[in-house]
Amino acid sequence: MSRAAQLTQRTNQLNFTTVRRSEAELRTLTAECFTVNVTDRFGDYGLTGVMIMETGASELTVDTFLLSCRVLAGASSTA
């Protein structure tokens, strides 16, 4: 939870909703929270992405969608 909160507060370039959340706020959300961990042949980047969403009867509402740019920087420099 702490890393997910940190990403919501620090990620700017690939943060599609720019919703900032504290760890306490994340713990009280009723929405579903998915995280992305990235590992490749060069190493383990850890938790690098977060998506928080709520599902309704016929819709999906995305509250937060972000990806740390440090992963993309590493991927583009090794391509």
All heavy atoms as a GROMACS GRO file, in nm:
protein
  598
    1MET      N    1   0.081  -0.121   0.000
    1MET     CA    2   0.000   0.000   0.000
    1MET      C    3   0.085   0.127   0.000
    1MET      O    4   0.049   0.223  -0.066
    1MET     CB    5  -0.091   0.002   0.123
    1MET     CG    6  -0.211  -0.085   0.110
    1MET     SD    7  -0.315  -0.024  -0.022
    1MET     CE    8  -0.460  -0.111   0.009
    2SER      N    9   0.194   0.122   0.072
    2SER     CA   10   0.275   0.244   0.080
    2SER      C   11   0.336   0.278  -0.056
    2SER      O   12   0.341   0.395  -0.095
    2SER     CB   13   0.384   0.232   0.186
    2SER     OG   14   0.474   0.129   0.156
    3ARG      N   15   0.382   0.177  -0.132
    3ARG     CA   16   0.440   0.204  -0.264
    3ARG      C   17   0.333   0.252  -0.362
    3ARG      O   18   0.356   0.344  -0.441
    3ARG     CB   19   0.509   0.078  -0.319
    3ARG     CG   20   0.563   0.093  -0.458
    3ARG     CD   21   0.676   0.194  -0.467
    3ARG     NE   22   0.727   0.198  -0.606
    3ARG     CZ   23   0.772   0.306  -0.666
    3ARG    NH1   24   0.776   0.421  -0.601
    3ARG    NH2   25   0.815   0.300  -0.789
    4ALA      N   26   0.214   0.196  -0.356
    4ALA     CA   27   0.104   0.241  -0.442
    4ALA      C   28   0.070   0.387  -0.412
    4ALA      O   29   0.052   0.468  -0.504
    4ALA     CB   30  -0.018   0.152  -0.424
    5ALA      N   31   0.063   0.422  -0.285
    5ALA     CA   32   0.036   0.562  -0.247
    5ALA      C   33   0.148   0.653  -0.296
    5ALA      O   34   0.122   0.762  -0.348
    5ALA     CB   35   0.020   0.572  -0.096
    6GLN      N   36   0.271   0.607  -0.281
    6GLN     CA   37   0.386   0.686  -0.327
    6GLN      C   38   0.377   0.712  -0.477
    6GLN      O   39   0.402   0.824  -0.523
    6GLN     CB   40   0.514   0.611  -0.293
    6GLN     CG   41   0.641   0.683  -0.330
    6GLN     CD   42   0.763   0.599  -0.302
    6GLN    OE1   43   0.777   0.491  -0.359
    6GLN    NE2   44   0.848   0.647  -0.214
    7LEU      N   45   0.339   0.611  -0.554
    7LEU     CA   46   0.326   0.630  -0.698
    7LEU      C   47   0.216   0.730  -0.733
    7LEU      O   48   0.233   0.811  -0.825
    7LEU     CB   49   0.297   0.496  -0.767
    7LEU     CG   50   0.416   0.403  -0.785
    7LEU    CD1   51   0.370   0.267  -0.837
    7LEU    CD2   52   0.519   0.464  -0.879
    8THR      N   53   0.104   0.729  -0.660
    8THR     CA   54  -0.002   0.826  -0.690
    8THR      C   55   0.043   0.968  -0.662
    8THR      O   56  -0.004   1.062  -0.725
    8THR     CB   57  -0.132   0.799  -0.611
    8THR    OG1   58  -0.112   0.826  -0.473
    8THR    CG2   59  -0.184   0.658  -0.632
    9GLN      N   60   0.134   0.984  -0.567
    9GLN     CA   61   0.178   1.118  -0.529
    9GLN      C   62   0.293   1.170  -0.613
    9GLN      O   63   0.310   1.290  -0.629
    9GLN     CB   64   0.219   1.117  -0.381
    9GLN     CG   65   0.103   1.089  -0.290
    9GLN     CD   66   0.144   1.052  -0.150
    9GLN    OE1   67   0.258   1.074  -0.110
    9GLN    NE2   68   0.052   0.997  -0.074
   10ARG      N   69   0.373   1.079  -0.672
   10ARG     CA   70   0.494   1.122  -0.742
   10ARG      C   71   0.492   1.106  -0.893
   10ARG      O   72   0.572   1.167  -0.962
   10ARG     CB   73   0.615   1.045  -0.687
   10ARG     CG   74   0.643   1.078  -0.544
   10ARG     CD   75   0.768   1.012  -0.500
   10ARG     NE   76   0.798   1.047  -0.361
   10ARG     CZ   77   0.898   0.998  -0.294
   10ARG    NH1   78   0.979   0.912  -0.350
   10ARG    NH2   79   0.917   1.035  -0.170
   11THR      N   80   0.406   1.021  -0.945
   11THR     CA   81   0.405   0.996  -1.090
   11THR      C   82   0.324   1.104  -1.160
   11THR      O   83   0.208   1.126  -1.127
   11THR     CB   84   0.346   0.857  -1.120
   11THR    OG1   85   0.423   0.760  -1.050
   11THR    CG2   86   0.350   0.828  -1.268
   12ASN      N   87   0.386   1.170  -1.255
   12ASN     CA   88   0.318   1.279  -1.326
   12ASN      C   89   0.302   1.252  -1.475
   12ASN      O   90   0.196   1.276  -1.531
   12ASN     CB   91   0.395   1.410  -1.307
   12ASN     CG   92   0.391   1.457  -1.164
   12ASN    OD1   93   0.286   1.466  -1.104
   12ASN    ND2   94   0.508   1.484  -1.106
   13GLN      N   95   0.407   1.204  -1.542
   13GLN     CA   96   0.402   1.190  -1.688
   13GLN      C   97   0.299   1.089  -1.734
   13GLN      O   98   0.226   1.114  -1.828
   13GLN     CB   99   0.539   1.149  -1.740
   13GLN     CG  100   0.638   1.263  -1.741
   13GLN     CD  101   0.768   1.219  -1.803
   13GLN    OE1  102   0.824   1.117  -1.765
   13GLN    NE2  103   0.817   1.297  -1.898
   14LEU      N  104   0.293   0.974  -1.674
   14LEU     CA  105   0.200   0.869  -1.716
   14LEU      C  106   0.095   0.845  -1.609
   14LEU      O  107   0.066   0.733  -1.570
   14LEU     CB  108   0.276   0.741  -1.749
   14LEU     CG  109   0.369   0.754  -1.868
   14LEU    CD1  110   0.458   0.631  -1.881
   14LEU    CD2  111   0.290   0.776  -1.996
   15ASN      N  112   0.038   0.953  -1.560
   15ASN     CA  113  -0.069   0.947  -1.460
   15ASN      C  114  -0.193   1.006  -1.528
   15ASN      O  115  -0.207   1.127  -1.538
   15ASN     CB  116  -0.031   1.026  -1.336
   15ASN     CG  117  -0.130   1.010  -1.224
   15ASN    OD1  118  -0.244   0.973  -1.246
   15ASN    ND2  119  -0.086   1.039  -1.103
   16PHE      N  120  -0.280   0.918  -1.577
   16PHE     CA  121  -0.390   0.963  -1.662
   16PHE      C  122  -0.501   1.036  -1.590
   16PHE      O  123  -0.580   1.106  -1.651
   16PHE     CB  124  -0.446   0.844  -1.741
   16PHE     CG  125  -0.345   0.790  -1.837
   16PHE    CD1  126  -0.271   0.678  -1.806
   16PHE    CD2  127  -0.321   0.854  -1.958
   16PHE    CE1  128  -0.176   0.628  -1.894
   16PHE    CE2  129  -0.226   0.805  -2.046
   16PHE     CZ  130  -0.152   0.692  -2.014
   17THR      N  131  -0.509   1.021  -1.457
   17THR     CA  132  -0.616   1.089  -1.383
   17THR      C  133  -0.562   1.186  -1.279
   17THR      O  134  -0.638   1.267  -1.228
   17THR     CB  135  -0.707   0.987  -1.314
   17THR    OG1  136  -0.628   0.901  -1.232
   17THR    CG2  137  -0.783   0.903  -1.415
   18THR      N  138  -0.435   1.181  -1.248
   18THR     CA  139  -0.366   1.266  -1.150
   18THR      C  140  -0.436   1.275  -1.014
   18THR      O  141  -0.428   1.376  -0.946
   18THR     CB  142  -0.339   1.408  -1.204
   18THR    OG1  143  -0.462   1.473  -1.232
   18THR    CG2  144  -0.250   1.405  -1.325
   19VAL      N  145  -0.504   1.169  -0.975
   19VAL     CA  146  -0.564   1.162  -0.842
   19VAL      C  147  -0.454   1.123  -0.745
   19VAL      O  148  -0.386   1.022  -0.764
   19VAL     CB  149  -0.680   1.060  -0.838
   19VAL    CG1  150  -0.734   1.045  -0.697
   19VAL    CG2  151  -0.790   1.101  -0.935
   20ARG      N  152  -0.433   1.203  -0.643
   20ARG     CA  153  -0.330   1.177  -0.542
   20ARG      C  154  -0.396   1.108  -0.423
   20ARG      O  155  -0.503   1.150  -0.377
   20ARG     CB  156  -0.263   1.306  -0.496
   20ARG     CG  157  -0.213   1.395  -0.608
   20ARG     CD  158  -0.108   1.329  -0.690
   20ARG     NE  159  -0.057   1.425  -0.789
   20ARG     CZ  160   0.017   1.392  -0.891
   20ARG    NH1  161   0.050   1.267  -0.912
   20ARG    NH2  162   0.059   1.483  -0.976
   21ARG      N  163  -0.336   1.002  -0.373
   21ARG     CA  164  -0.392   0.925  -0.260
   21ARG      C  165  -0.285   0.899  -0.156
   21ARG      O  166  -0.171   0.865  -0.189
   21ARG     CB  167  -0.444   0.790  -0.309
   21ARG     CG  168  -0.552   0.797  -0.410
   21ARG     CD  169  -0.685   0.797  -0.342
   21ARG     NE  170  -0.790   0.784  -0.443
   21ARG     CZ  171  -0.907   0.841  -0.432
   21ARG    NH1  172  -0.936   0.911  -0.326
   21ARG    NH2  173  -0.997   0.827  -0.526
   22SER      N  174  -0.324   0.909  -0.031
   22SER     CA  175  -0.235   0.870   0.079
   22SER      C  176  -0.255   0.721   0.104
   22SER      O  177  -0.352   0.660   0.057
   22SER     CB  178  -0.267   0.949   0.206
   22SER     OG  179  -0.394   0.909   0.256
   23GLU      N  180  -0.167   0.662   0.180
   23GLU     CA  181  -0.181   0.520   0.215
   23GLU      C  182  -0.310   0.497   0.293
   23GLU      O  183  -0.381   0.399   0.269
   23GLU     CB  184  -0.060   0.475   0.297
   23GLU     CG  185  -0.056   0.328   0.322
   23GLU     CD  186   0.071   0.281   0.390
   23GLU    OE1  187   0.170   0.358   0.399
   23GLU    OE2  188   0.072   0.166   0.437
   24ALA      N  189  -0.344   0.588   0.382
   24ALA     CA  190  -0.468   0.575   0.460
   24ALA      C  191  -0.590   0.580   0.369
   24ALA      O  192  -0.685   0.503   0.388
   24ALA     CB  193  -0.476   0.686   0.565
   25GLU      N  194  -0.588   0.668   0.269
   25GLU     CA  195  -0.700   0.676   0.175
   25GLU      C  196  -0.714   0.547   0.094
   25GLU      O  197  -0.825   0.499   0.071
   25GLU     CB  198  -0.681   0.794   0.079
   25GLU     CG  199  -0.703   0.928   0.142
   25GLU     CD  200  -0.671   1.041   0.045
   25GLU    OE1  201  -0.557   1.044  -0.007
   25GLU    OE2  202  -0.760   1.125   0.022
   26LEU      N  203  -0.602   0.492   0.050
   26LEU     CA  204  -0.607   0.367  -0.026
   26LEU      C  205  -0.667   0.254   0.056
   26LEU      O  206  -0.741   0.172   0.004
   26LEU     CB  207  -0.467   0.328  -0.074
   26LEU     CG  208  -0.409   0.410  -0.188
   26LEU    CD1  209  -0.268   0.362  -0.221
   26LEU    CD2  210  -0.497   0.403  -0.312
   27ARG      N  211  -0.637   0.250   0.183
   27ARG     CA  212  -0.689   0.144   0.270
   27ARG      C  213  -0.840   0.153   0.290
   27ARG      O  214  -0.906   0.054   0.314
   27ARG     CB  215  -0.620   0.146   0.404
   27ARG     CG  216  -0.475   0.104   0.397
   27ARG     CD  217  -0.414   0.087   0.535
   27ARG     NE  218  -0.272   0.066   0.528
   27ARG     CZ  219  -0.213  -0.048   0.492
   27ARG    NH1  220  -0.287  -0.152   0.462
   27ARG    NH2  221  -0.082  -0.059   0.488
   28THR      N  222  -0.898   0.272   0.277
   28THR     CA  223  -1.041   0.289   0.299
   28THR      C  224  -1.125   0.283   0.172
   28THR      O  225  -1.247   0.282   0.179
   28THR     CB  226  -1.071   0.423   0.371
   28THR    OG1  227  -1.028   0.530   0.288
   28THR    CG2  228  -1.001   0.429   0.505
   29LEU      N  229  -1.060   0.278   0.055
   29LEU     CA  230  -1.134   0.272  -0.071
   29LEU      C  231  -1.212   0.141  -0.084
   29LEU      O  232  -1.164   0.036  -0.046
   29LEU     CB  233  -1.039   0.283  -0.190
   29LEU     CG  234  -0.979   0.418  -0.220
   29LEU    CD1  235  -0.882   0.407  -0.336
   29LEU    CD2  236  -1.086   0.520  -0.252
   30THR      N  237  -1.330   0.152  -0.141
   30THR     CA  238  -1.408   0.032  -0.170
   30THR      C  239  -1.382  -0.017  -0.312
   30THR      O  240  -1.429  -0.123  -0.352
   30THR     CB  241  -1.559   0.057  -0.152
   30THR    OG1  242  -1.598   0.164  -0.238
   30THR    CG2  243  -1.591   0.092  -0.008
   31ALA      N  244  -1.307   0.060  -0.388
   31ALA     CA  245  -1.275   0.024  -0.527
   31ALA      C  246  -1.171  -0.088  -0.529
   31ALA      O  247  -1.101  -0.112  -0.431
   31ALA     CB  248  -1.222   0.147  -0.600
   32GLU      N  249  -1.160  -0.153  -0.643
   32GLU     CA  250  -1.058  -0.255  -0.662
   32GLU      C  251  -0.927  -0.188  -0.702
   32GLU      O  252  -0.926  -0.094  -0.781
   32GLU     CB  253  -1.099  -0.353  -0.771
   32GLU     CG  254  -1.221  -0.436  -0.735
   32GLU     CD  255  -1.253  -0.536  -0.842
   32GLU    OE1  256  -1.172  -0.628  -0.863
   32GLU    OE2  257  -1.357  -0.518  -0.907
   33CYS      N  258  -0.818  -0.238  -0.648
   33CYS     CA  259  -0.686  -0.181  -0.677
   33CYS      C  260  -0.598  -0.291  -0.737
   33CYS      O  261  -0.580  -0.396  -0.675
   33CYS     CB  262  -0.623  -0.126  -0.549
   33CYS     SG  263  -0.461  -0.051  -0.575
   34PHE      N  264  -0.546  -0.265  -0.856
   34PHE     CA  265  -0.456  -0.357  -0.922
   34PHE      C  266  -0.319  -0.291  -0.931
   34PHE      O  267  -0.309  -0.172  -0.954
   34PHE     CB  268  -0.505  -0.390  -1.064
   34PHE     CG  269  -0.633  -0.467  -1.065
   34PHE    CD1  270  -0.754  -0.400  -1.070
   34PHE    CD2  271  -0.632  -0.605  -1.058
   34PHE    CE1  272  -0.874  -0.469  -1.071
   34PHE    CE2  273  -0.752  -0.675  -1.058
   34PHE     CZ  274  -0.873  -0.608  -1.065
   35THR      N  275  -0.214  -0.370  -0.913
   35THR     CA  276  -0.079  -0.317  -0.922
   35THR      C  277  -0.002  -0.393  -1.030
   35THR      O  278  -0.034  -0.506  -1.063
   35THR     CB  279  -0.004  -0.328  -0.788
   35THR    OG1  280  -0.002  -0.464  -0.747
   35THR    CG2  281  -0.071  -0.242  -0.681
   36VAL      N  282   0.101  -0.327  -1.081
   36VAL     CA  283   0.187  -0.386  -1.184
   36VAL      C  284   0.328  -0.396  -1.130
   36VAL      O  285   0.384  -0.297  -1.083
   36VAL     CB  286   0.188  -0.297  -1.312
   36VAL    CG1  287   0.284  -0.351  -1.416
   36VAL    CG2  288   0.048  -0.281  -1.367
   37ASN      N  289   0.383  -0.515  -1.134
   37ASN     CA  290   0.523  -0.538  -1.100
   37ASN      C  291   0.596  -0.574  -1.228
   37ASN      O  292   0.547  -0.655  -1.308
   37ASN     CB  293   0.538  -0.652  -0.999
   37ASN     CG  294   0.486  -0.613  -0.863
   37ASN    OD1  295   0.548  -0.536  -0.794
   37ASN    ND2  296   0.370  -0.665  -0.827
   38VAL      N  297   0.714  -0.514  -1.248
   38VAL     CA  298   0.788  -0.537  -1.372
   38VAL      C  299   0.923  -0.600  -1.342
   38VAL      O  300   0.998  -0.551  -1.259
   38VAL     CB  301   0.809  -0.404  -1.450
   38VAL    CG1  302   0.895  -0.426  -1.573
   38VAL    CG2  303   0.675  -0.343  -1.486
   39THR      N  304   0.950  -0.709  -1.412
   39THR     CA  305   1.080  -0.777  -1.408
   39THR      C  306   1.118  -0.810  -1.552
   39THR      O  307   1.034  -0.857  -1.628
   39THR     CB  308   1.072  -0.906  -1.326
   39THR    OG1  309   1.025  -0.876  -1.195
   39THR    CG2  310   1.207  -0.973  -1.315
   40ASP      N  311   1.241  -0.783  -1.588
   40ASP     CA  312   1.289  -0.824  -1.719
   40ASP      C  313   1.428  -0.884  -1.704
   40ASP      O  314   1.476  -0.904  -1.593
   40ASP     CB  315   1.285  -0.709  -1.820
   40ASP     CG  316   1.378  -0.594  -1.788
   40ASP    OD1  317   1.466  -0.610  -1.700
   40ASP    OD2  318   1.365  -0.488  -1.850
   41ARG      N  319   1.495  -0.908  -1.812
   41ARG     CA  320   1.626  -0.973  -1.805
   41ARG      C  321   1.733  -0.885  -1.739
   41ARG      O  322   1.839  -0.933  -1.702
   41ARG     CB  323   1.671  -1.015  -1.944
   41ARG     CG  324   1.694  -0.900  -2.037
   41ARG     CD  325   1.732  -0.946  -2.174
   41ARG     NE  326   1.758  -0.826  -2.255
   41ARG     CZ  327   1.797  -0.829  -2.378
   41ARG    NH1  328   1.817  -0.945  -2.436
   41ARG    NH2  329   1.818  -0.719  -2.444
   42PHE      N  330   1.705  -0.757  -1.723
   42PHE     CA  331   1.800  -0.666  -1.662
   42PHE      C  332   1.778  -0.647  -1.512
   42PHE      O  333   1.860  -0.587  -1.445
   42PHE     CB  334   1.794  -0.529  -1.732
   42PHE     CG  335   1.825  -0.539  -1.878
   42PHE    CD1  336   1.726  -0.526  -1.971
   42PHE    CD2  337   1.955  -0.565  -1.921
   42PHE    CE1  338   1.753  -0.536  -2.106
   42PHE    CE2  339   1.984  -0.576  -2.056
   42PHE     CZ  340   1.882  -0.562  -2.150
   43GLY      N  341   1.664  -0.692  -1.461
   43GLY     CA  342   1.641  -0.679  -1.318
   43GLY      C  343   1.495  -0.668  -1.281
   43GLY      O  344   1.406  -0.675  -1.366
   44ASP      N  345   1.472  -0.649  -1.153
   44ASP     CA  346   1.338  -0.637  -1.098
   44ASP      C  347   1.313  -0.490  -1.065
   44ASP      O  348   1.382  -0.431  -0.983
   44ASP     CB  349   1.328  -0.722  -0.971
   44ASP     CG  350   1.190  -0.725  -0.911
   44ASP    OD1  351   1.102  -0.647  -0.954
   44ASP    OD2  352   1.168  -0.806  -0.819
   45TYR      N  353   1.214  -0.431  -1.132
   45TYR     CA  354   1.181  -0.290  -1.110
   45TYR      C  355   1.080  -0.272  -0.998
   45TYR      O  356   1.050  -0.160  -0.959
   45TYR     CB  357   1.126  -0.227  -1.239
   45TYR     CG  358   1.228  -0.226  -1.351
   45TYR    CD1  359   1.231  -0.327  -1.444
   45TYR    CD2  360   1.320  -0.123  -1.361
   45TYR    CE1  361   1.325  -0.327  -1.547
   45TYR    CE2  362   1.413  -0.121  -1.463
   45TYR     CZ  363   1.415  -0.224  -1.555
   45TYR     OH  364   1.508  -0.223  -1.656
   46GLY      N  365   1.022  -0.381  -0.951
   46GLY     CA  366   0.926  -0.374  -0.843
   46GLY      C  367   0.790  -0.323  -0.888
   46GLY      O  368   0.754  -0.330  -1.005
   47LEU      N  369   0.716  -0.270  -0.793
   47LEU     CA  370   0.582  -0.218  -0.820
   47LEU      C  371   0.595  -0.087  -0.896
   47LEU      O  372   0.650   0.010  -0.844
   47LEU     CB  373   0.508  -0.198  -0.688
   47LEU     CG  374   0.357  -0.182  -0.699
   47LEU    CD1  375   0.292  -0.225  -0.570
   47LEU    CD2  376   0.315  -0.045  -0.737
   48THR      N  377   0.544  -0.084  -1.018
   48THR     CA  378   0.562   0.033  -1.103
   48THR      C  379   0.432   0.090  -1.159
   48THR      O  380   0.435   0.193  -1.226
   48THR     CB  381   0.653  -0.001  -1.222
   48THR    OG1  382   0.595  -0.111  -1.293
   48THR    CG2  383   0.792  -0.039  -1.176
   49GLY      N  384   0.321   0.024  -1.136
   49GLY     CA  385   0.194   0.074  -1.190
   49GLY      C  386   0.078   0.047  -1.097
   49GLY      O  387   0.081  -0.046  -1.017
   50VAL      N  388  -0.023   0.133  -1.107
   50VAL     CA  389  -0.143   0.122  -1.022
   50VAL      C  390  -0.265   0.154  -1.106
   50VAL      O  391  -0.264   0.249  -1.185
   50VAL     CB  392  -0.136   0.220  -0.903
   50VAL    CG1  393  -0.263   0.215  -0.820
   50VAL    CG2  394  -0.016   0.192  -0.815
   51MET      N  395  -0.370   0.075  -1.088
   51MET     CA  396  -0.500   0.106  -1.146
   51MET      C  397  -0.606   0.082  -1.038
   51MET      O  398  -0.612  -0.025  -0.979
   51MET     CB  399  -0.533   0.020  -1.267
   51MET     CG  400  -0.664   0.064  -1.332
   51MET     SD  401  -0.692  -0.008  -1.494
   51MET     CE  402  -0.803  -0.139  -1.451
   52ILE      N  403  -0.684   0.186  -1.010
   52ILE     CA  404  -0.792   0.177  -0.912
   52ILE      C  405  -0.922   0.200  -0.988
   52ILE      O  406  -0.936   0.300  -1.060
   52ILE     CB  407  -0.775   0.283  -0.801
   52ILE    CG1  408  -0.642   0.262  -0.730
   52ILE    CG2  409  -0.891   0.275  -0.703
   52ILE    CD1  410  -0.604   0.373  -0.634
   53MET      N  411  -1.015   0.106  -0.973
   53MET     CA  412  -1.140   0.117  -1.048
   53MET      C  413  -1.257   0.066  -0.967
   53MET      O  414  -1.242  -0.013  -0.876
   53MET     CB  415  -1.130   0.038  -1.178
   53MET     CG  416  -1.110  -0.108  -1.157
   53MET     SD  417  -1.092  -0.189  -1.315
   53MET     CE  418  -1.078  -0.356  -1.260
   54GLU      N  419  -1.374   0.117  -1.003
   54GLU     CA  420  -1.499   0.072  -0.944
   54GLU      C  421  -1.584   0.013  -1.055
   54GLU      O  422  -1.590   0.067  -1.165
   54GLU     CB  423  -1.572   0.188  -0.878
   54GLU     CG  424  -1.500   0.239  -0.755
   54GLU     CD  425  -1.584   0.334  -0.673
   54GLU    OE1  426  -1.704   0.306  -0.655
   54GLU    OE2  427  -1.529   0.435  -0.629
   55THR      N  428  -1.648  -0.098  -1.025
   55THR     CA  429  -1.734  -0.162  -1.124
   55THR      C  430  -1.879  -0.139  -1.086
   55THR      O  431  -1.918  -0.156  -0.971
   55THR     CB  432  -1.706  -0.313  -1.134
   55THR    OG1  433  -1.716  -0.371  -1.004
   55THR    CG2  434  -1.568  -0.340  -1.188
   56GLY      N  435  -1.957  -0.098  -1.184
   56GLY     CA  436  -2.100  -0.080  -1.167
   56GLY      C  437  -2.173  -0.192  -1.239
   56GLY      O  438  -2.111  -0.287  -1.289
   57ALA      N  439  -2.303  -0.181  -1.247
   57ALA     CA  440  -2.384  -0.283  -1.313
   57ALA      C  441  -2.347  -0.296  -1.461
   57ALA      O  442  -2.341  -0.406  -1.515
   57ALA     CB  443  -2.531  -0.251  -1.298
   58SER      N  444  -2.320  -0.182  -1.526
   58SER     CA  445  -2.289  -0.188  -1.669
   58SER      C  446  -2.172  -0.100  -1.709
   58SER      O  447  -2.154  -0.068  -1.826
   58SER     CB  448  -2.412  -0.147  -1.750
   58SER     OG  449  -2.446  -0.013  -1.718
   59GLU      N  450  -2.091  -0.060  -1.611
   59GLU     CA  451  -1.979   0.028  -1.642
   59GLU      C  452  -1.861   0.003  -1.552
   59GLU      O  453  -1.874  -0.058  -1.446
   59GLU     CB  454  -2.022   0.175  -1.630
   59GLU     CG  455  -2.046   0.215  -1.488
   59GLU     CD  456  -2.168   0.302  -1.470
   59GLU    OE1  457  -2.253   0.310  -1.558
   59GLU    OE2  458  -2.177   0.361  -1.364
   60LEU      N  459  -1.749   0.053  -1.594
   60LEU     CA  460  -1.625   0.047  -1.519
   60LEU      C  461  -1.574   0.190  -1.508
   60LEU      O  462  -1.557   0.257  -1.609
   60LEU     CB  463  -1.523  -0.040  -1.593
   60LEU     CG  464  -1.385  -0.049  -1.533
   60LEU    CD1  465  -1.388  -0.143  -1.412
   60LEU    CD2  466  -1.287  -0.101  -1.635
   61THR      N  467  -1.554   0.238  -1.387
   61THR     CA  468  -1.506   0.374  -1.366
   61THR      C  469  -1.363   0.368  -1.315
   61THR      O  470  -1.336   0.309  -1.210
   61THR     CB  471  -1.593   0.449  -1.263
   61THR    OG1  472  -1.728   0.447  -1.309
   61THR    CG2  473  -1.547   0.591  -1.245
   62VAL      N  474  -1.271   0.427  -1.391
   62VAL     CA  475  -1.130   0.429  -1.352
   62VAL      C  476  -1.104   0.553  -1.270
   62VAL      O  477  -1.121   0.665  -1.317
   62VAL     CB  478  -1.038   0.424  -1.477
   62VAL    CG1  479  -0.892   0.436  -1.436
   62VAL    CG2  480  -1.062   0.296  -1.555
   63ASP      N  481  -1.063   0.533  -1.147
   63ASP     CA  482  -1.030   0.642  -1.055
   63ASP      C  483  -0.885   0.684  -1.074
   63ASP      O  484  -0.854   0.802  -1.076
   63ASP     CB  485  -1.052   0.595  -0.911
   63ASP     CG  486  -1.004   0.694  -0.809
   63ASP    OD1  487  -1.083   0.784  -0.776
   63ASP    OD2  488  -0.888   0.685  -0.764
   64THR      N  489  -0.797   0.586  -1.090
   64THR     CA  490  -0.654   0.612  -1.102
   64THR      C  491  -0.594   0.513  -1.200
   64THR      O  492  -0.625   0.394  -1.195
   64THR     CB  493  -0.585   0.596  -0.965
   64THR    OG1  494  -0.643   0.687  -0.872
   64THR    CG2  495  -0.436   0.621  -0.974
   65PHE      N  496  -0.509   0.562  -1.290
   65PHE     CA  497  -0.436   0.477  -1.383
   65PHE      C  498  -0.301   0.540  -1.406
   65PHE      O  499  -0.292   0.651  -1.460
   65PHE     CB  500  -0.513   0.462  -1.514
   65PHE     CG  501  -0.448   0.366  -1.610
   65PHE    CD1  502  -0.455   0.230  -1.588
   65PHE    CD2  503  -0.380   0.413  -1.720
   65PHE    CE1  504  -0.395   0.141  -1.677
   65PHE    CE2  505  -0.319   0.325  -1.809
   65PHE     CZ  506  -0.327   0.190  -1.788
   66LEU      N  507  -0.193   0.474  -1.362
   66LEU     CA  508  -0.061   0.533  -1.376
   66LEU      C  509   0.046   0.426  -1.392
   66LEU      O  510   0.027   0.311  -1.354
   66LEU     CB  511  -0.028   0.623  -1.258
   66LEU     CG  512  -0.027   0.561  -1.118
   66LEU    CD1  513   0.108   0.507  -1.082
   66LEU    CD2  514  -0.071   0.664  -1.017
   67LEU      N  515   0.158   0.467  -1.451
   67LEU     CA  516   0.274   0.381  -1.471
   67LEU      C  517   0.398   0.465  -1.450
   67LEU      O  518   0.411   0.573  -1.508
   67LEU     CB  519   0.273   0.322  -1.611
   67LEU     CG  520   0.386   0.227  -1.648
   67LEU    CD1  521   0.380   0.100  -1.562
   67LEU    CD2  522   0.380   0.192  -1.795
   68SER      N  523   0.488   0.416  -1.369
   68SER     CA  524   0.612   0.488  -1.342
   68SER      C  525   0.696   0.499  -1.469
   68SER      O  526   0.717   0.400  -1.539
   68SER     CB  527   0.692   0.414  -1.234
   68SER     OG  528   0.819   0.473  -1.218
   69CYS      N  529   0.745   0.617  -1.496
   69CYS     CA  530   0.823   0.639  -1.619
   69CYS      C  531   0.964   0.581  -1.607
   69CYS      O  532   1.031   0.565  -1.707
   69CYS     CB  533   0.827   0.786  -1.655
   69CYS     SG  534   0.896   0.890  -1.528
   70ARG      N  535   1.009   0.544  -1.487
   70ARG     CA  536   1.143   0.487  -1.475
   70ARG      C  537   1.153   0.353  -1.548
   70ARG      O  538   1.258   0.315  -1.596
   70ARG     CB  539   1.186   0.474  -1.330
   70ARG     CG  540   1.110   0.370  -1.251
   70ARG     CD  541   1.148   0.377  -1.104
   70ARG     NE  542   1.062   0.288  -1.030
   70ARG     CZ  543   1.103   0.179  -0.968
   70ARG    NH1  544   1.231   0.148  -0.968
   70ARG    NH2  545   1.018   0.103  -0.904
   71VAL      N  546   1.043   0.282  -1.558
   71VAL     CA  547   1.042   0.155  -1.631
   71VAL      C  548   1.054   0.181  -1.781
   71VAL      O  549   1.129   0.115  -1.850
   71VAL     CB  550   0.914   0.075  -1.600
   71VAL    CG1  551   0.907  -0.050  -1.685
   71VAL    CG2  552   0.909   0.039  -1.454
   72LEU      N  553   0.981   0.279  -1.831
   72LEU     CA  554   0.988   0.311  -1.973
   72LEU      C  555   1.125   0.366  -2.011
   72LEU      O  556   1.176   0.338  -2.117
   72LEU     CB  557   0.879   0.410  -2.011
   72LEU     CG  558   0.737   0.355  -1.996
   72LEU    CD1  559   0.636   0.463  -2.030
   72LEU    CD2  560   0.715   0.235  -2.084
   73ALA      N  561   1.186   0.442  -1.923
   73ALA     CA  562   1.319   0.496  -1.950
   73ALA      C  563   1.420   0.383  -1.962
   73ALA      O  564   1.504   0.383  -2.052
   73ALA     CB  565   1.361   0.592  -1.840
   74GLY      N  566   1.409   0.284  -1.874
   74GLY     CA  567   1.499   0.169  -1.881
   74GLY      C  568   1.475   0.086  -2.005
   74GLY      O  569   1.567   0.039  -2.069
   75ALA      N  570   1.349   0.069  -2.042
   75ALA     CA  571   1.316  -0.011  -2.159
   75ALA      C  572   1.364   0.056  -2.287
   75ALA      O  573   1.414  -0.010  -2.377
   75ALA     CB  574   1.166  -0.034  -2.165
   76SER      N  575   1.350   0.188  -2.295
   76SER     CA  576   1.390   0.256  -2.419
   76SER      C  577   1.541   0.264  -2.433
   76SER      O  578   1.594   0.266  -2.543
   76SER     CB  579   1.328   0.397  -2.424
   76SER     OG  580   1.379   0.475  -2.321
   77SER      N  581   1.613   0.266  -2.322
   77SER     CA  582   1.759   0.275  -2.332
   77SER      C  583   1.823   0.142  -2.366
   77SER      O  584   1.938   0.137  -2.408
   77SER     CB  585   1.817   0.329  -2.201
   77SER     OG  586   1.797   0.237  -2.097
   78THR      N  587   1.747   0.031  -2.350
   78THR     CA  588   1.803  -0.099  -2.380
   78THR      C  589   1.755  -0.152  -2.514
   78THR      O  590   1.796  -0.258  -2.559
   78THR     CB  591   1.765  -0.201  -2.271
   78THR    OG1  592   1.623  -0.208  -2.262
   78THR    CG2  593   1.825  -0.162  -2.137
   79ALA      N  594   1.667  -0.079  -2.580
   79ALA     CA  595   1.611  -0.127  -2.707
   79ALA      C  596   1.710  -0.108  -2.821
   79ALA      O  597   1.800  -0.033  -2.819
   79ALA     CB  598   1.482  -0.052  -2.738
   0.00000   0.00000   0.00000
